[in-house]
Amino acid sequence: MEFFLIILLIIDIIMIGIFISFYIKFKKIFELPWEDIKESIERAQELVNKLEKLRVASEINSKIELKKEIYSLAKEGYTPKEIAKKLKLSEAEVELVLASKKIAF
């Protein structure tokens, strides 16, 4: 019987030690600078939004440059098939761009 009580006492001491270690670890979590973390997340979100706007603007500029290149090659006398091969586009895309220019003017 005494042996059983000693085992229970040892188990209790071990459990108290485990609870204390968990308390210390969780105490560190609760002491984190949550306001600073929140501000950092907000700044990161603002940067992501700015990058998204830049990406969209870049895509628009690259499409404009691609159209200019198609028009330029067409003026030089290249066929839509040759332009498509040179710019690694489909022939239908090139024809669509060229057709849209004719309609616009």
All heavy atoms as an XYZ file, in Angstrom:
867
protein
N       0.813     -1.191      0.000
C       0.000      0.000      0.000
C       0.861      1.260      0.000
O       0.548      2.210     -0.704
C      -0.913     -0.043      1.232
C      -1.906      1.046      1.253
S      -3.167      0.705      0.053
C      -4.492      1.556      0.681
N       1.903      1.271      0.811
C       2.791      2.422      0.859
C       3.482      2.632     -0.489
O       3.680      3.768     -0.919
C       3.849      2.240      1.959
C       3.300      2.350      3.351
C       4.388      2.140      4.385
O       5.571      2.332      4.067
O       4.033      1.799      5.510
N       3.824      1.537     -1.135
C       4.475      1.615     -2.446
C       3.548      2.303     -3.455
O       3.978      3.147     -4.237
C       4.841      0.199     -2.922
C       5.494      0.172     -4.257
C       6.800      0.600     -4.425
C       4.789     -0.261     -5.377
C       7.393      0.585     -5.662
C       5.374     -0.271     -6.620
C       6.682      0.147     -6.772
N       2.276      1.953     -3.402
C       1.285      2.544     -4.289
C       1.160      4.046     -4.032
O       1.068      4.852     -4.968
C      -0.061      1.829     -4.090
C      -1.143      2.332     -5.003
C      -1.110      2.078     -6.371
C      -2.207      3.064     -4.490
C      -2.113      2.540     -7.193
C      -3.198      3.533     -5.307
C      -3.159      3.272     -6.670
N       1.169      4.459     -2.790
C       1.084      5.882     -2.444
C       2.333      6.638     -2.906
O       2.241      7.783     -3.358
C       0.885      6.045     -0.937
C      -0.467      5.583     -0.385
C      -0.459      5.681      1.139
C      -1.584      6.410     -0.957
N       3.481      6.017     -2.811
C       4.724      6.643     -3.269
C       4.677      6.845     -4.785
O       5.053      7.902     -5.300
C       5.949      5.813     -2.837
C       6.095      5.856     -1.307
C       7.218      6.320     -3.510
C       7.157      4.937     -0.757
N       4.180      5.843     -5.510
C       4.045      5.940     -6.965
C       3.093      7.077     -7.319
O       3.378      7.878     -8.217
C       3.536      4.597     -7.564
C       4.519      3.467     -7.332
C       3.209      4.742     -9.045
C       5.793      3.579     -8.135
N       1.973      7.163     -6.626
C       1.018      8.242     -6.881
C       1.635      9.605     -6.595
O       1.402     10.576     -7.320
C      -0.251      8.049     -6.038
C      -1.220      6.974     -6.519
C      -2.379      6.841     -5.536
C      -1.738      7.301     -7.894
N       2.422      9.708     -5.532
C       3.091     10.950     -5.185
C       4.083     11.348     -6.279
O       4.139     12.524     -6.684
C       3.798     10.815     -3.833
C       4.500     12.068     -3.310
C       3.487     13.188     -3.099
C       5.243     11.754     -2.045
N       4.830     10.396     -6.779
C       5.791     10.670     -7.868
C       5.051     11.119     -9.124
O       5.456     12.087     -9.788
C       6.663      9.419     -8.128
C       7.595      9.168     -6.938
C       7.469      9.588     -9.410
C       8.352      7.856     -7.007
N       3.944     10.441     -9.454
C       3.145     10.820    -10.628
C       2.597     12.230    -10.452
O       2.612     13.043    -11.394
C       2.018      9.794    -10.869
C       2.619      8.465    -11.326
C       1.020     10.315    -11.911
C       1.622      7.329    -11.429
N       2.122     12.570     -9.255
C       1.614     13.912     -8.984
C       2.704     14.960     -9.170
O       2.471     16.027     -9.746
C       1.048     13.998     -7.560
C      -0.297     13.301     -7.423
O      -0.921     13.011     -8.468
O      -0.715     13.044     -6.269
N       3.901     14.678     -8.663
C       5.017     15.628     -8.804
C       5.362     15.818    -10.281
O       5.587     16.948    -10.734
C       6.235     15.147     -7.989
C       5.915     15.237     -6.486
C       7.473     15.969     -8.323
C       6.947     14.594     -5.587
N       5.379     14.730    -11.053
C       5.674     14.828    -12.488
C       4.600     15.649    -13.199
O       4.905     16.517    -14.021
C       5.801     13.415    -13.106
C       7.067     12.732    -12.582
C       5.831     13.484    -14.630
C       7.181     11.266    -12.964
N       3.335     15.409    -12.858
C       2.244     16.151    -13.485
C       2.297     17.632    -13.127
O       2.057     18.485    -13.968
C       0.900     15.546    -13.092
C       0.664     14.180    -13.744
S      -0.911     13.441    -13.300
C      -2.062     14.549    -14.055
N       2.636     17.935    -11.893
C       2.778     19.341    -11.495
C       3.901     19.989    -12.298
O       3.773     21.124    -12.774
C       3.019     19.457     -9.974
C       1.740     19.091     -9.217
C       3.467     20.867     -9.604
C       1.920     18.942     -7.713
N       5.001     19.276    -12.479
C       6.103     19.793    -13.291
C       5.683     20.051    -14.730
O       6.042     21.073    -15.327
N       4.912     19.132    -15.283
C       4.414     19.301    -16.662
C       3.494     20.515    -16.739
O       3.605     21.337    -17.661
C       3.697     18.015    -17.136
C       4.716     16.890    -17.317
C       2.931     18.261    -18.438
C       4.090     15.522    -17.567
N       2.589     20.649    -15.784
C       1.685     21.795    -15.788
C       2.447     23.113    -15.659
O       2.118     24.099    -16.316
C       0.649     21.681    -14.660
C      -0.415     20.655    -14.916
C      -0.784     19.772    -13.915
C      -1.038     20.557    -16.149
C      -1.763     18.819    -14.134
C      -2.017     19.610    -16.380
C      -2.388     18.731    -15.377
N       3.465     23.139    -14.830
C       4.272     24.357    -14.676
C       4.986     24.689    -15.983
O       5.024     25.852    -16.410
C       5.270     24.209    -13.504
C       4.503     24.210    -12.172
C       6.310     25.318    -13.534
C       5.371     23.883    -10.967
N       5.539     23.670    -16.647
C       6.236     23.945    -17.911
C       5.256     24.452    -18.971
O       5.580     25.369    -19.737
C       6.979     22.704    -18.404
O       6.086     21.693    -18.799
N       4.041     23.870    -19.042
C       3.033     24.373    -19.986
C       2.645     25.804    -19.648
O       2.477     26.639    -20.532
C       1.784     23.486    -19.986
C       1.903     22.279    -20.861
C       1.631     21.026    -20.348
C       2.275     22.385    -22.198
C       1.728     19.898    -21.145
C       2.371     21.264    -23.000
C       2.105     20.010    -22.479
N       2.498     26.091    -18.370
C       2.139     27.446    -17.951
C       3.199     28.440    -18.404
O       2.892     29.513    -18.920
C       1.955     27.510    -16.433
C       1.789     28.914    -15.918
C       0.586     29.580    -16.078
C       2.850     29.586    -15.304
C       0.425     30.882    -15.622
C       2.706     30.875    -14.849
C       1.498     31.519    -15.011
O       1.355     32.804    -14.576
N       4.462     28.088    -18.208
C       5.559     28.979    -18.603
C       5.546     29.207    -20.122
O       5.713     30.331    -20.593
C       6.909     28.415    -18.123
C       6.984     28.499    -16.592
C       8.073     29.155    -18.760
C       8.167     27.754    -15.986
N       5.322     28.129    -20.893
C       5.287     28.275    -22.357
C       4.106     29.126    -22.798
O       4.248     29.993    -23.655
C       5.230     26.900    -23.016
C       6.535     26.161    -22.933
C       6.457     24.811    -23.613
C       7.779     24.080    -23.427
N       7.766     22.754    -24.039
N       2.925     28.884    -22.237
C       1.756     29.652    -22.633
C       1.840     31.087    -22.138
O       1.312     31.993    -22.778
C       0.466     28.985    -22.152
C       0.080     27.798    -22.974
C      -0.010     26.547    -22.403
C      -0.198     27.925    -24.324
C      -0.361     25.444    -23.159
C      -0.547     26.838    -25.089
C      -0.631     25.588    -24.512
N       2.500     31.295    -21.024
C       2.674     32.656    -20.514
C       3.469     33.479    -21.510
O       3.157     34.643    -21.764
C       3.381     32.610    -19.161
C       3.521     33.953    -18.503
C       4.212     33.839    -17.160
C       4.435     35.209    -16.568
N       5.240     35.167    -15.376
N       4.485     32.867    -22.142
C       5.279     33.564    -23.158
C       4.404     33.934    -24.349
O       4.556     35.003    -24.934
C       6.449     32.696    -23.611
C       7.524     32.544    -22.576
C       8.642     31.652    -23.079
C       9.687     31.430    -22.006
N      10.742     30.515    -22.451
N       3.472     33.063    -24.728
C       2.589     33.347    -25.854
C       1.697     34.536    -25.540
O       1.500     35.415    -26.367
C       1.739     32.105    -26.211
C       2.634     31.029    -26.807
C       0.620     32.459    -27.170
C       1.942     29.704    -27.048
N       1.165     34.573    -24.340
C       0.269     35.657    -23.978
C       1.004     36.983    -23.809
O       0.396     38.041    -23.874
C      -0.507     35.316    -22.708
C      -1.478     34.192    -22.899
C      -1.415     33.060    -22.099
C      -2.446     34.247    -23.887
C      -2.309     32.018    -22.279
C      -3.343     33.212    -24.069
C      -3.274     32.093    -23.259
N       2.307     36.938    -23.618
C       3.084     38.156    -23.459
C       3.621     38.687    -24.786
O       4.359     39.652    -24.808
C       4.252     37.894    -22.499
C       3.810     37.667    -21.070
C       4.965     37.298    -20.155
O       6.100     37.126    -20.637
O       4.725     37.174    -18.951
N       3.262     38.044    -25.894
C       3.739     38.513    -27.193
C       3.190     39.907    -27.471
O       2.098     40.261    -27.023
C       3.290     37.558    -28.302
C       4.009     36.220    -28.359
C       3.383     35.338    -29.430
C       5.483     36.401    -28.669
N       3.918     40.695    -28.241
C       3.458     42.061    -28.566
C       2.375     42.009    -29.647
O       2.630     42.240    -30.827
C       4.735     42.745    -29.067
C       5.560     41.617    -29.620
C       5.248     40.436    -28.758
N       1.151     41.667    -29.243
C       0.073     41.438    -30.202
C      -0.233     42.667    -31.045
O      -0.562     42.548    -32.227
C      -1.184     40.959    -29.479
C      -1.007     39.587    -28.928
C      -0.891     39.236    -27.616
C      -0.875     38.368    -29.673
N      -0.709     37.877    -27.494
C      -0.690     37.317    -28.744
C      -0.882     38.043    -31.023
C      -0.539     35.994    -29.133
C      -0.731     36.721    -31.410
C      -0.563     35.720    -30.470
N      -0.133     43.863    -30.467
C      -0.404     45.082    -31.239
C       0.627     45.254    -32.352
O       0.278     45.614    -33.478
C      -0.418     46.316    -30.317
C      -1.634     46.398    -29.430
C      -2.930     46.461    -30.230
O      -2.986     47.201    -31.237
O      -3.889     45.768    -29.845
N       1.890     44.994    -32.039
C       2.936     45.084    -33.060
C       2.720     44.050    -34.156
O       2.912     44.328    -35.340
C       4.318     44.882    -32.433
C       4.707     46.008    -31.490
O       4.089     47.095    -31.586
O       5.622     45.804    -30.672
N       2.316     42.860    -33.754
C       2.047     41.807    -34.737
C       0.890     42.217    -35.640
O       0.953     42.052    -36.858
C       1.753     40.471    -34.022
C       3.018     39.966    -33.327
C       1.216     39.443    -35.000
C       2.800     38.782    -32.418
N      -0.157     42.784    -35.051
C      -1.313     43.232    -35.835
C      -0.905     44.323    -36.821
O      -1.305     44.294    -37.988
C      -2.410     43.740    -34.897
C      -3.672     44.135    -35.604
C      -4.727     44.587    -34.610
C      -5.969     45.068    -35.342
N      -6.988     45.578    -34.441
N      -0.097     45.277    -36.382
C       0.370     46.343    -37.264
C       1.225     45.782    -38.400
O       1.112     46.217    -39.551
C       1.166     47.387    -36.471
C       0.321     48.244    -35.562
C       1.164     49.177    -34.697
O       2.355     49.375    -35.010
O       0.620     49.706    -33.714
N       2.061     44.813    -38.089
C       2.894     44.190    -39.122
C       2.045     43.482    -40.166
O       2.318     43.551    -41.356
C       3.869     43.193    -38.496
O       4.777     43.852    -37.659
N       1.017     42.801    -39.713
C       0.115     42.121    -40.641
C      -0.599     43.137    -41.531
O      -0.727     42.930    -42.743
C      -0.896     41.243    -39.870
C      -0.162     40.064    -39.224
C      -2.012     40.762    -40.785
C      -1.011     39.257    -38.274
N      -1.038     44.235    -40.963
C      -1.712     45.269    -41.750
C      -0.768     45.878    -42.779
O      -1.157     46.112    -43.923
C      -2.278     46.348    -40.825
C      -3.471     45.885    -40.015
C      -3.904     46.880    -38.952
O      -3.241     47.925    -38.778
O      -4.916     46.597    -38.280
N       0.486     46.138    -42.379
C       1.469     46.679    -43.336
C       1.745     45.680    -44.446
O       1.863     46.050    -45.616
C       2.772     47.047    -42.614
C       2.694     48.338    -41.831
C       4.072     48.855    -41.432
N       4.900     47.860    -40.775
C       5.037     47.712    -39.457
N       4.393     48.526    -38.648
N       5.827     46.787    -38.956
N       1.846     44.419    -44.078
C       2.079     43.375    -45.088
C       0.905     43.315    -46.061
O       1.104     43.174    -47.271
C       2.291     42.027    -44.417
N      -0.313     43.451    -45.563
C      -1.494     43.426    -46.434
C      -1.488     44.625    -47.381
O      -1.833     44.494    -48.559
C      -2.776     43.414    -45.595
C      -4.034     43.223    -46.412
C      -4.060     41.911    -47.149
O      -3.735     40.882    -46.598
N      -4.436     41.941    -48.414
N      -1.087     45.794    -46.884
C      -0.987     46.976    -47.746
C       0.040     46.751    -48.855
O      -0.202     47.112    -50.010
C      -0.602     48.204    -46.916
C      -1.696     48.703    -45.996
C      -1.213     49.809    -45.067
O      -0.084     50.319    -45.249
O      -1.966     50.154    -44.142
N       1.168     46.145    -48.496
C       2.184     45.856    -49.511
C       1.687     44.856    -50.546
O       1.951     45.000    -51.739
C       3.459     45.333    -48.843
C       4.253     46.355    -48.036
C       5.389     45.665    -47.288
C       4.802     47.434    -48.948
N       0.942     43.865    -50.102
C       0.369     42.890    -51.036
C      -0.589     43.585    -51.997
O      -0.572     43.330    -53.210
C      -0.345     41.746    -50.270
C      -1.208     40.915    -51.192
C       0.660     40.881    -49.547
N      -1.407     44.493    -51.482
C      -2.335     45.238    -52.344
C      -1.586     46.089    -53.362
O      -1.972     46.148    -54.532
C      -3.264     46.105    -51.501
C      -4.234     45.287    -50.667
O      -4.500     44.131    -50.974
N      -4.739     45.873    -49.597
N      -0.515     46.758    -52.928
C       0.282     47.566    -53.859
C       0.923     46.697    -54.932
O       0.945     47.053    -56.106
C       1.368     48.339    -53.097
C       0.839     49.494    -52.292
C       1.958     50.219    -51.559
C       1.419     51.338    -50.698
N       2.487     52.033    -49.961
N       1.444     45.545    -54.523
C       2.050     44.628    -55.494
C       1.032     44.120    -56.500
O       1.341     43.966    -57.680
C       2.719     43.454    -54.773
C       4.030     43.762    -54.069
C       4.476     42.563    -53.244
C       5.104     44.125    -55.081
N      -0.169     43.870    -56.043
C      -1.230     43.410    -56.949
C      -1.552     44.493    -57.979
O      -1.716     44.208    -59.160
C      -2.480     43.034    -56.152
C      -3.624     42.527    -56.989
C      -3.340     41.254    -57.747
O      -2.449     40.481    -57.336
O      -4.000     41.027    -58.773
N      -1.614     45.747    -57.529
C      -1.869     46.849    -58.458
C      -0.734     46.972    -59.469
O      -0.976     47.202    -60.660
C      -2.037     48.166    -57.696
C      -3.336     48.254    -56.925
C      -3.422     49.543    -56.137
C      -4.672     49.575    -55.276
N      -4.735     50.781    -54.431
N       0.501     46.821    -59.006
C       1.646     46.880    -59.917
C       1.621     45.728    -60.913
O       1.960     45.906    -62.088
C       2.957     46.862    -59.128
C       3.290     48.125    -58.350
C       4.516     47.891    -57.473
C       3.535     49.281    -59.291
N       1.218     44.552    -60.457
C       1.150     43.395    -61.356
C       0.127     43.625    -62.465
O       0.386     43.370    -63.626
C       0.789     42.129    -60.582
C       0.797     40.858    -61.433
C       0.214     39.668    -60.693
N      -1.169     39.850    -60.321
C      -2.201     39.665    -61.154
N      -2.004     39.327    -62.393
N      -3.424     39.841    -60.721
N      -1.037     44.155    -62.084
C      -2.079     44.430    -63.067
C      -1.591     45.470    -64.069
O      -1.759     45.310    -65.280
C      -3.382     44.892    -62.369
C      -4.382     45.436    -63.359
C      -3.986     43.749    -61.576
N      -0.954     46.523    -63.580
C      -0.430     47.561    -64.471
C       0.634     46.993    -65.400
O       0.685     47.320    -66.589
C       0.144     48.717    -63.650
N       1.462     46.125    -64.872
C       2.510     45.500    -65.680
C       1.915     44.621    -66.775
O       2.380     44.620    -67.908
C       3.431     44.673    -64.781
O       4.363     43.965    -65.550
N       0.860     43.878    -66.434
C       0.199     43.038    -67.434
C      -0.404     43.891    -68.541
O      -0.311     43.547    -69.716
C      -0.885     42.178    -66.776
C      -0.351     41.019    -65.987
C      -1.458     40.194    -65.333
O      -2.655     40.483    -65.565
O      -1.108     39.268    -64.593
N      -1.011     45.003    -68.172
C      -1.608     45.891    -69.166
C      -0.522     46.444    -70.083
O      -0.674     46.456    -71.306
C      -2.394     47.031    -68.474
C      -3.641     46.461    -67.805
C      -2.764     48.119    -69.461
C      -4.376     47.434    -66.912
N       0.593     46.877    -69.480
C       1.694     47.407    -70.286
C       2.279     46.349    -71.216
O       2.610     46.635    -72.370
C       2.798     47.977    -69.392
C       2.401     49.285    -68.758
O       1.522     49.985    -69.252
N       3.039     49.629    -67.655
N       2.399     45.122    -70.730
C       2.965     44.074    -71.575
C       2.019     43.744    -72.727
O       2.463     43.458    -73.839
C       3.299     42.825    -70.764
O       2.135     42.220    -70.278
N       0.705     43.809    -72.483
C      -0.260     43.571    -73.558
C      -0.190     44.681    -74.599
O      -0.264     44.418    -75.797
C      -1.675     43.456    -72.992
C      -1.926     42.164    -72.247
C      -3.323     42.093    -71.691
C      -3.530     40.815    -70.897
N      -4.871     40.714    -70.323
N      -0.028     45.901    -74.139
C       0.087     47.037    -75.066
C       1.350     46.885    -75.911
O       1.322     47.079    -77.129
C       0.078     48.379    -74.292
C      -1.307     48.622    -73.685
C       0.495     49.533    -75.183
C      -1.372     49.786    -72.722
N       2.458     46.518    -75.250
C       3.716     46.326    -75.980
C       3.598     45.184    -76.986
O       4.127     45.269    -78.097
C       4.869     46.052    -75.008
C       5.259     47.243    -74.157
C       5.711     48.437    -74.992
O       6.458     48.236    -75.972
O       5.300     49.563    -74.668
N       2.900     44.123    -76.618
C       2.706     42.992    -77.524
C       1.895     43.417    -78.746
O       2.240     43.072    -79.880
C       2.012     41.847    -76.790
C       1.780     40.570    -77.601
C       3.118     39.963    -78.020
C       0.970     39.574    -76.808
N       0.844     44.201    -78.526
C       0.049     44.700    -79.648
C       0.891     45.585    -80.563
O       0.822     45.465    -81.788
C      -1.164     45.477    -79.147
C      -2.259     44.603    -78.588
C      -3.452     45.440    -78.151
C      -4.556     44.563    -77.604
N      -5.743     45.342    -77.222
N       1.705     46.450    -79.965
C       2.579     47.315    -80.773
C       3.529     46.476    -81.609
O       3.773     46.786    -82.781
C       3.371     48.276    -79.873
C       2.544     49.393    -79.291
C       3.412     50.301    -78.419
C       2.604     51.409    -77.788
N       3.428     52.262    -76.920
N       4.059     45.416    -81.029
C       4.978     44.537    -81.742
C       4.263     43.845    -82.903
O       4.810     43.719    -83.993
C       5.576     43.504    -80.780
C       6.611     42.596    -81.382
C       7.907     43.296    -81.749
O       8.196     44.369    -81.209
O       8.634     42.749    -82.598
N       3.039     43.404    -82.654
C       2.260     42.760    -83.722
C       2.008     43.746    -84.857
O       2.206     43.415    -86.034
C       0.926     42.196    -83.168
C       1.213     41.009    -82.243
C      -0.015     41.785    -84.300
C       0.003     40.507    -81.479
N       1.603     44.978    -84.517
C       1.350     45.990    -85.548
C       2.622     46.292    -86.331
O       2.607     46.420    -87.560
C       0.809     47.287    -84.930
C      -0.501     47.139    -84.191
C      -0.765     47.910    -83.065
C      -1.484     46.245    -84.612
C      -1.964     47.797    -82.379
C      -2.689     46.132    -83.928
C      -2.924     46.907    -82.815
O      -4.106     46.791    -82.146
N       3.720     46.408    -85.604
C       5.000     46.720    -86.248
C       5.402     45.616    -87.229
O       5.817     45.902    -88.359
C       6.077     46.899    -85.178
O       7.337     47.054    -85.768
N       5.290     44.376    -86.810
C       5.653     43.262    -87.694
C       4.718     43.175    -88.900
O       5.148     42.860    -90.014
C       5.652     41.940    -86.923
C       6.765     41.782    -85.879
C       6.537     40.531    -85.030
C       8.128     41.734    -86.548
N       3.442     43.493    -88.671
C       2.488     43.486    -89.793
C       2.842     44.577    -90.800
O       2.762     44.356    -92.011
C       1.071     43.666    -89.275
N       3.256     45.752    -90.308
C       3.665     46.837    -91.205
C       4.897     46.458    -92.014
O       5.075     46.896    -93.141
C       3.948     48.116    -90.411
C       2.718     48.854    -89.984
C       3.085     50.144    -89.265
C       1.860     50.885    -88.809
N       2.196     52.114    -88.072
N       5.766     45.640    -91.400
C       6.973     45.198    -92.101
C       6.668     44.137    -93.148
O       7.549     43.744    -93.906
C       7.996     44.654    -91.100
C       8.593     45.716    -90.195
C       9.538     45.124    -89.161
O      10.007     43.983    -89.354
O       9.809     45.810    -88.166
N       5.430     43.643    -93.171
C       5.038     42.697    -94.194
C       4.951     41.250    -93.748
O       4.727     40.361    -94.573
N       5.129     40.999    -92.479
C       5.000     39.625    -91.990
C       3.538     39.193    -92.050
O       2.633     39.988    -91.817
C       5.488     39.511    -90.534
C       6.989     39.567    -90.369
C       7.637     40.773    -90.133
C       7.752     38.406    -90.442
C       9.005     40.828    -89.965
C       9.132     38.455    -90.274
C       9.753     39.671    -90.042
O      11.104     39.712    -89.890
N       3.306     37.929    -92.329
C       1.951     37.380    -92.320
C       1.566     37.057    -90.878
O       2.441     36.905    -90.017
C       1.874     36.082    -93.153
O       2.666     35.073    -92.510
C       2.349     36.300    -94.575
N       0.263     36.950    -90.605
C      -0.159     36.587    -89.245
C       0.478     35.279    -88.760
O       0.826     35.160    -87.589
C      -1.676     36.461    -89.357
C      -2.033     37.407    -90.447
C      -0.901     37.306    -91.435
N       0.644     34.323    -89.658
C       1.254     33.051    -89.284
C       2.712     33.256    -88.858
O       3.172     32.691    -87.862
C       1.174     32.075    -90.454
C       1.615     30.679    -90.119
C       1.350     29.731    -91.273
C       1.641     28.309    -90.864
N       1.292     27.345    -91.914
N       3.452     34.096    -89.596
C       4.855     34.375    -89.265
C       4.962     35.148    -87.951
O       5.848     34.887    -87.136
C       5.517     35.155    -90.404
C       5.674     34.365    -91.685
C       6.083     35.230    -92.868
O       5.764     36.437    -92.888
O       6.731     34.695    -93.781
N       4.061     36.105    -87.788
C       4.062     36.898    -86.541
C       3.781     35.976    -85.352
O       4.459     36.058    -84.323
C       3.013     38.029    -86.608
C       3.390     39.044    -87.699
C       2.883     38.727    -85.254
C       2.302     40.064    -87.985
N       2.804     35.099    -85.502
C       2.448     34.179    -84.420
C       3.626     33.298    -84.051
O       3.918     33.092    -82.870
C       1.254     33.329    -84.842
N       4.309     32.803    -85.056
C       5.463     31.934    -84.794
C       6.578     32.717    -84.110
O       7.190     32.247    -83.152
C       5.958     31.333    -86.109
C       7.013     30.286    -85.934
C       7.348     29.629    -87.265
C       8.372     28.530    -87.050
N       8.716     27.856    -88.307
N       6.820     33.925    -84.586
C       7.902     34.750    -84.036
C       7.628     35.151    -82.581
O       8.539     35.158    -81.754
C       8.088     35.990    -84.910
C       9.280     36.827    -84.545
C       9.529     37.894    -85.584
C      10.828     38.582    -85.252
N      11.499     39.122    -86.382
N       6.385     35.475    -82.277
C       6.040     35.942    -80.923
C       5.497     34.827    -80.028
O       5.091     35.076    -78.896
C       5.007     37.070    -81.008
C       5.464     38.332    -81.735
C       4.340     39.357    -81.783
C       6.706     38.929    -81.099
N       5.481     33.605    -80.555
C       4.993     32.442    -79.808
C       3.555     32.633    -79.331
O       3.221     32.449    -78.160
C       5.925     32.124    -78.642
C       7.320     31.750    -79.090
C       8.229     31.478    -77.930
C       9.628     31.163    -78.481
N      10.665     31.273    -77.511
N       2.715     33.044    -80.267
C       1.288     33.208    -80.030
C       0.543     32.308    -81.002
O       1.138     31.770    -81.932
C       0.871     34.664    -80.277
C       1.520     35.737    -79.418
C       1.182     37.112    -79.950
C       1.053     35.613    -77.978
N      -0.760     32.208    -80.804
C      -1.548     31.481    -81.805
C      -1.851     32.438    -82.957
O      -1.895     33.663    -82.786
C      -2.842     30.949    -81.191
O      -3.735     32.009    -80.936
N      -2.048     31.859    -84.115
C      -2.359     32.678    -85.290
C      -3.670     33.429    -85.082
O      -3.815     34.577    -85.509
C      -2.432     31.776    -86.529
C      -2.479     32.538    -87.819
C      -2.416     31.624    -89.042
O      -2.024     30.457    -88.907
O      -2.776     32.111    -90.128
N      -4.614     32.786    -84.396
C      -5.912     33.426    -84.128
C      -5.741     34.684    -83.262
O      -6.408     35.693    -83.497
C      -6.851     32.443    -83.449
N      -4.836     34.637    -82.280
C      -4.595     35.813    -81.433
C      -4.060     36.977    -82.263
O      -4.496     38.116    -82.116
C      -3.589     35.480    -80.328
C      -4.116     34.601    -79.227
C      -3.049     34.251    -78.213
O      -2.135     33.481    -78.561
O      -3.140     34.755    -77.066
N      -3.113     36.652    -83.140
C      -2.523     37.696    -83.987
C      -3.591     38.279    -84.905
O      -3.701     39.501    -85.045
C      -1.337     37.124    -84.804
C      -0.840     38.149    -85.799
C      -0.221     36.676    -83.875
N      -4.383     37.428    -85.529
C      -5.431     37.908    -86.428
C      -6.449     38.753    -85.678
O      -6.943     39.758    -86.196
C      -6.111     36.727    -87.110
C      -5.215     36.049    -88.136
C      -5.831     34.787    -88.728
O      -6.901     34.354    -88.253
O      -5.225     34.260    -89.675
N      -6.772     38.367    -84.442
C      -7.719     39.129    -83.636
C      -7.181     40.534    -83.337
O      -7.905     41.517    -83.453
C      -8.024     38.393    -82.339
C      -9.054     39.034    -81.414
C     -10.414     39.087    -82.089
C      -9.147     38.257    -80.115
N      -5.910     40.618    -82.974
C      -5.296     41.920    -82.686
C      -5.289     42.790    -83.936
O      -5.636     43.972    -83.894
C      -3.873     41.756    -82.125
C      -3.140     43.087    -82.052
C      -3.902     41.097    -80.754
N      -4.905     42.194    -85.055
C      -4.868     42.961    -86.306
C      -6.275     43.387    -86.729
O      -6.469     44.511    -87.202
C      -4.191     42.139    -87.400
C      -2.696     41.874    -87.188
C      -2.170     40.929    -88.244
C      -1.900     43.171    -87.172
N      -7.255     42.517    -86.550
C      -8.625     42.845    -86.902
C      -9.171     43.949    -85.988
O      -9.906     44.830    -86.445
C      -9.513     41.612    -86.814
N      -8.791     43.941    -84.725
C      -9.288     44.962    -83.797
C      -8.721     46.333    -84.156
O      -9.379     47.347    -83.980
C      -8.941     44.604    -82.353
O      -7.554     44.682    -82.139
N      -7.532     46.360    -84.711
C      -6.949     47.651    -85.133
C      -7.699     48.189    -86.337
O      -7.961     49.387    -86.426
C      -5.467     47.499    -85.448
C      -4.809     48.832    -85.803
C      -3.356     48.728    -86.010
C      -2.781     50.112    -86.285
N      -1.374     50.106    -86.496
N      -8.052     47.312    -87.265
C      -8.789     47.757    -88.458
C     -10.145     48.297    -88.077
O     -10.610     49.288    -88.620
C      -8.941     46.583    -89.430
C      -7.656     46.178    -90.088
C      -7.868     44.983    -91.000
C      -6.531     44.494    -91.540
N      -6.678     43.243    -92.316
N     -10.796     47.678    -87.079
C     -12.121     48.120    -86.645
C     -12.021     49.444    -85.893
O     -12.855     50.328    -86.036
C     -12.794     47.044    -85.758
C     -13.109     45.822    -86.591
C     -14.044     47.579    -85.096
C     -13.589     44.632    -85.781
N     -10.959     49.602    -85.111
C     -10.798     50.807    -84.282
C     -10.577     52.053    -85.139
O     -10.911     53.150    -84.712
C      -9.637     50.632    -83.320
N     -10.032     51.907    -86.314
C      -9.754     53.086    -87.148
C     -10.702     53.202    -88.258
O     -11.490     52.949    -88.768
C      -8.327     53.022    -87.704
C      -7.285     53.116    -86.631
C      -6.553     52.025    -86.246
C      -7.070     54.301    -85.975
C      -5.595     52.095    -85.267
C      -6.117     54.399    -84.986
C      -5.381     53.300    -84.621
